[in-house]
């Protein structure tokens, strides 16, 4: 979880048995966006963010062929906590980390 994500999303996912690591827990909350993407890749963890700047960097990396572990992105407005939890749970149960590698998924699903 990027540090911009509300704690309720993490709590909701953990309550559903999903393994979540926050940037704060990892000690990477202060990293610049590109370094956070590198950290997520090193940990082989998909990153969930609501940060438009991080989305732009990930798009650039995708065009350049630069590898990343995967990004689940939702705008800060336009998604509820419940939608985020449900959609992220679905991603976690259906796609494994290898499926998400070098991929961006946009939430909420419609």
Secondary structure, DSSP 8 states (H G I E B T S, - for coil): --TTS-HHHHHHHHHTT-----HHHHT-TTS-HHHHHHHHHHHT--EEE--HHHHHHHHHHHHHT---S-EEEE-SSS--HHHHHHHHHHHHHH--HHHHTT-EEEES--
